[in-house]
Amino acid sequence: DEFTQTSGCNRDYAIRLLRGDYTYTTRPIRHSRARYYTAEDAAALEHLSELLDGMCSKLLKAEIPLVLPGLRQDGTLDISEACAQHLLDMSPATIDRLRAGRRPKGQHRHGFTKPGTLLKYRIPVRRLAERNPAGPGHLELDLVDHSGGRASGEFAYTLDMADAFSQWMEPRAVRTKAQKLVLDELQCARLELPFPVQGIHSDSGSEFINDQLYRYCRGERLKFTRGRAGKKNDNARIEQKNWSVVRHLVGYGRYETQAQVDQLNRVYAVARLYVNFFKPVMKLKARRRVGSKIQRIYDDPKTPYQRLLDCPALEASAKRKLRALYASLSLSKLKAELDRRMAALKPSRIFTDIHS
């Protein structure tokens, strides 16, 4: 009674304690480690993350050494030498820890792709595992709707094109998904690509599986393949771009007028430079089964621009043009111009419930 009254312990705990049921070991006193990364480091990292559109930590880790010298030189990032070194030393886990709770969450929506049957059996099917080109020129195509959640009436689409080897992408806005408009934008995009197109791969939508595009590919000697209907993994590369670039950039609003389509194309004219030169991507190298799970192995993060420069199949003249274009670009100015054009893009409306 005297022990419990003096120590304030619970009676049962005091009984076990006096019986010697507990053993204690003496441990050295450990003081918490001093904070290494400062508030300046977190603020600089947040600014870099905003300039690079909030990319994931593994991609941001690979891009920081490439853009940091230029940003400090043009005065966009005014930081100390210690802070610059800290940014270079950060691991992906540290980047995630410093940015915890600051990444916005997106919305999930449904598309309106309708399968096409015309010439469906003349165009061969190829799955993702069967397409691993050794050089650039093999484009994956897809349409991203801008219906705002309602499929009624006419609305704009984005024709999204991505190279399977380098992940170089070319987005173009079209007023509708008419076959002629899709083909016209594909022809215009071929003129701006830094490599010759050797083939195209699309889903089974009627905007691609049609006689007009089929005859064009035969006349230009382009290899034309398609994915299986309802199997989005056959077009995994372009589906990923639909989300990470198009949806992340312009969202789920409804765009239906010609003025909105023109503004979308003004946004994409800047976004293509921003994405292809400053946003690294990782490519899947292999899959292997470990017990009941599939382990995916990726290569080192690189921008599409870097992948093209490292490709021996690309001509030297094309590489010189790419280097000259990269030297003329400024990440901070490009992001500011992209934000300015995005501010001028006003959707007609957006529906929150697509089933109502």
N, C-alpha and C positions, 0 to 999 in steps of 0.2 A: 504493500500500500504506500509506504513512504517513497519507494523508487518511482512508481507511476505518478505520484503526486509531484515529485521533484522534477522528473524528466518530461512529463507530459505524454509519455508513450501509452499506446493501447495496452490493455491488461494482458491479452493473449500474446502480443508481440513481446512484452516485457518478460513473460514466463519463458518463451523460447530463447530470448536473449540471455537471461540469467542461467539457463540450462547449458549454454554454450553451443546451441544449435547453429549459430552463424559464425563463419570464419571471415576474417578481414585481412586483406593484404595491403601493404603500404605501396602506393603508386606515386611516382613523381608528379608534381603539379605542372600541368601543361597549360600554357597561356595561348590564347587564340593568335593565329598568325596575322601579322599586320596586313592591311589591305594593299594589294599590289596595283590593281587598276583603279584609277581615280575617276572623279566625276567628269573631268575633261576627256578622258578616254571614252566614257560612256556617251557623252554628248557628240564627240567626233564620230563614233561608230554609228550613232543614230542618224547623223547627217549623211554619212556614206550610204547607209541602208536606204534612206529616202531617195538619194540620187540614183541608186541602183534598183529602185522599185521594190524594195523589201525582199530581195532574193534570199534563199535559204543559206544557212551558215556555211555549208561546205562550198557552195558556189561563191559566196562572199569572201571566204578565205582565199580562194584562188584569184579573185579579181582585185583585191585591195593592193597587192604589190604593183599591179599594172596601172591603176588609175591614181594612186596616191601622189606620186611625184608631179603629175600634171596639175592636179587640184591644188597642191601647195604652191606651185609655180605661178598659177594664174590668180592666186589669192582667194580662191573659193573656200579653202580649208586652212584657216590660220591657227596652227597648233604648234606646240613646242616639239623639240627633237625627241624628248622622252616619250611624248604622246605618240609621235609617229612610229617610234620603235615598238611601243606597246601594241599598236594596231597591227604591225607586221608579225609580232610574236603571238598574237591571240590564236588559240585553237578554236575549231568549230564549236566545241562544247562551251567555251568561255563566251563566244559570241552569242550563243543561245541564252546563256545565263544573264548577260548584260541587257539583252533585248527582251527578256521575259515579260509577257503580258502586253507587248506593244504592237504585235502583228494583227492586222484586221482579219476578220473571218468573212469568207465569201458565202454566196448563196448557191444552192443547187437548183438547176432548172432542167427541163426536158426539151429536146429538139424535135423537129418535125420532118425528119428525113423519110421520104417515100421511096421504096425500091422501084427501080426501073426494070422493065422486062424486054425492051427493044434491044436486040443484039446481045442479050445477056450471055448467051451460050457461045458467042464468037470471041468474047474477051476472056482470056484465061484468068483463073483465080490464083492468087499467090498470097500465102500467109506471111506473117512477120518474120518467122524463122527462116523463110526461104529468100528473104531480101536482105542481103548484107553486102552492098556494093563496095568495091575497093576505091572508088573515086566519086567525085561529084557529078551531078547531072540527072539523077533519078528522083523526080519530084513526087511527093505525096500531096494529093488535093482533097479538100473538103470544104463544105459550105457551113457557115455559122449564121443561124437566123437571128434577126433583130426584130422579133415580133412583139416583144414586151410581155410575152406569156399568152398571147391570143393569136391563133392562126388565121383569123378572119381578115379578109381584105389583102391588099398588097403591102409588102414591107420589104425592107432592104436585107441583103445578105453580105457577109464577108467571104470572099473566095480566099481561102487560106492555103498557101503553098509552102512546102518545106522540103529541103534536100535531105535525102535519107543518110548521106555520108557526113556532111558538115553541119546539118541542122540549120543551114541558112534559110530564112523564111521571107516570103513576099506576100503580105496581105493586101487585098484589093476589095473595095466596096462596090457592090452592084445593086441596081434599083430593084430587080427581081431575080429569080433564079432561072430566067429564060436561057435556053441553050446558046443562043447567039451572044448574049451578054457575057456568059461564062467563057465562051471561046475567045471573044475579043479581049477580055482581060488577061487570059492566059497568053495570048500572042503578045500583048504589051509587056507583060512581066518577063517574057523571054528576052526582050531587048535590054532589060536592066540587070539581068542576072550576070554575075561575074564568070560564069562557066556555061558551056553549051549544054542544052537539055538533050538527054539520050532516051528518056522514057518517063511515063507518068503512071501513077497508081492512085486509084480513087476507091470510094465505097461504091455500093450498088445503086446509088440514087439516080433518078431519071435525068438529072441535070448533067450527068457525066455519061451514063450508058445510053447514048443516042447516036444516030447515024452521022450527025454533023461532026462531032468530036472524033468519032471512029474514022471517018474519011480523012480528017485533018491529020491524025496520027499516021495513017497509012501513007499519005502524001509526003509528010515530013520525015518518014521513016523513024518514028518514035515508037518505042515499045509501050504498049498499053495493057495494063493489068488492073485487076480489081480485087477487093476483099469480098468475103462471103457476107451475104445479107444477114444483118443482125449480129455480126461478130465484130465489135469495135476494136478488139485487140489485133485484128488484121491491119488496122490503120493506127496503131498505137502512137507512132511518132507525131502524126498530124493532130490526133485527138489531144495529145498533151499540149501542143501549141495552141489549140483552140482555147484551152482553159488558161494556160500560163501567160498568154499574150493577149488574145482578142478579148476574152471575157474579163480578164483582169484589168484590161485597159478601158474598154467601153461599156462593160457591164451588161445588164439585161434589159435596158430600155428599148423602146420601140422607135425605130427610125424608118420613115416611109416617104419623105419628100426628097426631091432631087437636091435641094439645098443641103439637107442632112447627109446625103450620100457624098456630095462634094466635100463637105467638111470632114467626113470620115476619111476620105482619101487624103486630105491635107494632114490629118493626124497620122495616118499610116506612112506618109512620105517621110516623116521624122522618126516614127516608131521603128521602121525597118532598119535605120541606121543605129538607133539606140540599142535594139535587140541584137543585131548581127555583130556589132563591134564591141559592145560593152557588157553583154550578159552571157556568162559562161553556162555551158550545159554539160551533163555527164551522159555518156552513152553506155548502154548495157553491153558488156563483153561476153558474159557467160552466165549460165544458171547451173547450179548443182544441188542435188538433194542431200539434205542432212537430216536423217531420221524422217520425221513426218513433215518437215518444212522444206521450202525451196529457198536456197540462198542465192541472191543476185550479186554479181560482181560487176562493178562499174569502172570505167577508166577515169583518168584525172580530168577535173573540170577544165574546159577550154571554150573560148568563144568560137562561133562559126568562122569568124575572121582568122583566128589562129589555126583552126583545123584546115582551112583552105591553104594557108601559107605553108603548113607542114605536109601538104599533099604533093607527092612528086608528079602526079598525073596532070596537075594544073599547069598551064603554060606560064613561062616567066613573065611575059607581057601582062597577063592578067594579075599576077602577083604584084607587079610594079604599080599598077593602077590601084589595087587595094591598099598598098602601103601609102601611096600619095593621098588617097581619100581619108585614111585613118589619121594621117598627120594633120589634116585640115580640120579635124573634129575636136570639139571640147565637150567633155562630159557634162559639165555644169551648164553650159550654154544650150546644149542639146536637150537636157532635161527641162530647162526653163522654157524653151520653145515648145516642147511637147506639152507641158502643163498649160501654156497659154492657148494652144490650139484645142486642148481638151476642154478648157473653160468655155470656149465658144461653141462646143458641141452640146446641143440641148435635145434630149429625147422628147418624143411626143407624149408618151406616158409609159407607165410600167404597172403590170398587174401582179399583185402578191399571191393570188390564188388562181392557178391556171386551170383548175378543175371546176370552178364555180360558174 
